[in-house]
């Protein structure tokens, strides 16, 4: 059995993840299962089942919280790295000024 346009069908199934509604409701999929090819209905059904289970949603929410905290830490580290680099440059500039002044005093 050859599937006509397999990429188009796969894209159709994967479109369930592209909710693009602009609403910030995480982990809930909004779709009509009639819009998907018959052979993919089982996959769509399992996705719905996973989303409906409280334990799965709670785990996903915890994962989101952890990821958000990690992203905050990454931003903080990047900001501190930039501050350190700026401080190093300032110190180098001051060292140069001091060296130049010392040369002037030796004359």
C-alpha positions as CSV (number, residue, x, y, z in Angstrom):
1,X,0.0,0.0,0.0
2,X,1.5,3.3,-1.1
3,X,0.5,6.4,0.8
4,X,-0.3,9.3,-1.4
5,X,1.7,12.5,-0.5
6,X,3.3,11.1,2.7
7,X,4.9,14.4,3.5
8,X,1.7,16.3,3.3
9,X,0.0,13.8,5.6
10,X,2.9,13.9,8.0
11,X,2.8,17.7,7.9
12,X,-0.9,17.6,8.6
13,X,-0.4,15.4,11.7
14,X,2.4,17.6,12.9
15,X,0.3,20.7,12.5
16,X,-1.5,19.6,15.7
17,X,1.5,21.0,17.5
18,X,1.4,24.3,15.6
19,X,-1.4,25.9,17.5
20,X,-0.6,29.5,16.6
21,X,-3.7,30.9,18.3
22,X,-1.8,33.5,20.2
23,X,-3.2,32.2,23.5
24,X,-0.8,31.2,26.2
25,X,-2.4,28.0,27.3
26,X,0.4,25.5,27.6
27,X,0.1,21.8,26.9
28,X,-3.5,21.9,25.5
29,X,-4.1,21.1,21.9
30,X,-7.0,22.6,20.2
31,X,-8.0,20.7,17.0
32,X,-10.7,18.7,15.3
33,X,-9.7,15.1,14.8
34,X,-11.8,14.9,11.6
35,X,-9.1,17.1,10.0
36,X,-6.5,14.4,10.2
37,X,-5.9,11.4,8.0
38,X,-7.6,8.2,9.2
39,X,-4.3,6.3,9.7
40,X,-3.1,9.0,12.1
41,X,-6.2,9.1,14.3
42,X,-4.5,6.7,16.8
43,X,-1.6,9.1,17.3
44,X,-3.9,12.0,17.7
45,X,-6.0,10.1,20.2
46,X,-2.9,9.2,22.2
47,X,-1.8,12.8,22.3
48,X,-5.3,13.8,23.6
49,X,-5.1,11.1,26.2
50,X,-1.7,12.3,27.4
51,X,-2.9,15.9,27.6
52,X,-6.0,14.8,29.6
53,X,-4.1,13.0,32.3
54,X,-3.4,15.2,35.3
55,X,-0.1,13.5,36.2
56,X,1.3,14.1,32.7
57,X,0.1,17.8,32.7
58,X,1.6,18.3,36.2
59,X,4.9,16.8,35.1
60,X,5.0,19.0,32.0
61,X,4.3,22.1,34.1
62,X,7.1,21.2,36.5
63,X,9.4,20.7,33.5
64,X,8.4,24.1,32.1
65,X,9.1,25.7,35.5
66,X,12.6,24.1,35.6
67,X,13.3,25.2,32.0
68,X,12.2,28.7,32.8
69,X,14.5,28.8,35.8
70,X,17.4,27.5,33.8
71,X,16.8,30.1,31.1
72,X,16.8,32.8,33.8
73,X,20.1,31.4,35.1
74,X,21.6,31.4,31.6
75,X,20.6,35.0,31.2
76,X,22.1,36.0,34.5
77,X,25.4,34.2,33.8
78,X,25.6,35.9,30.4
79,X,25.0,39.2,32.0
80,X,27.7,38.5,34.6
81,X,30.1,37.4,31.9
82,X,29.6,40.6,30.1
83,X,30.1,42.6,33.3
84,X,33.4,40.7,34.0
85,X,34.6,41.4,30.5
86,X,33.8,45.1,30.8
87,X,35.6,45.2,34.2
88,X,38.7,43.5,32.7
89,X,38.8,46.1,29.9
90,X,38.4,48.9,32.5
91,X,41.3,47.5,34.5
92,X,43.5,47.2,31.4
93,X,42.7,50.8,30.5
94,X,43.6,52.0,34.0
95,X,46.8,49.9,34.0
96,X,47.8,51.6,30.7
97,X,47.0,55.0,32.1
98,X,49.1,54.2,35.2
99,X,52.0,52.9,33.1
100,X,51.9,56.1,30.9
101,X,51.8,58.3,34.0
102,X,54.8,56.4,35.5
103,X,56.8,57.0,32.3
104,X,55.9,60.7,32.5
105,X,57.1,60.9,36.1
106,X,60.4,59.1,35.3
107,X,61.3,61.8,32.7
